[in-house]
Amino acid sequence: MEGAAPIPAPAPVPAPAPSSASAPVTASVSGEPFAECVLCRAPTEYPESHRGVTLCPVCAWQEAQRTACSG
């Protein structure tokens, strides 16, 4: 098409703000900090008062895959 206006490039997407690794992540409902995953130390969906082994969703998924095929 001759005489057509060029299509402008999309605006750049800003990068997410860096998070502070030293500040604990707090639960929005109870206000209590989340427990750390015992394998990778990432925040879990459980509060710190949760008893037992706490795994983040990624480690929980990997653990389920390992135990499902252990024969």
WOVENHU-V637894 format. One record per pair of residues at least 12 apart in sequence whose ideal C-beta (glycine too) atoms are under 6 Angstrom apart, sorted by the first residue. I is the first residue (numbers start at 0). GAP is how many residues later the second one is. D is the distance in Angstrom with one decimal. If there is no record, write none. Layout:
i=<I;I>
gap=<GAP;GAP>
d=<D;D>
This chain:
i=<24;26;29;31;32;34;34;34;36;36;36;37;38;39;41;43>
gap=<18;20;17;15;15;13;15;19;18;19;22;15;20;19;14;12>
d=<4.5;5.8;5.9;4.3;5.3;4.8;5.6;4.3;5.4;3.9;5.4;5.7;4.6;5.8;4.3;5.0>
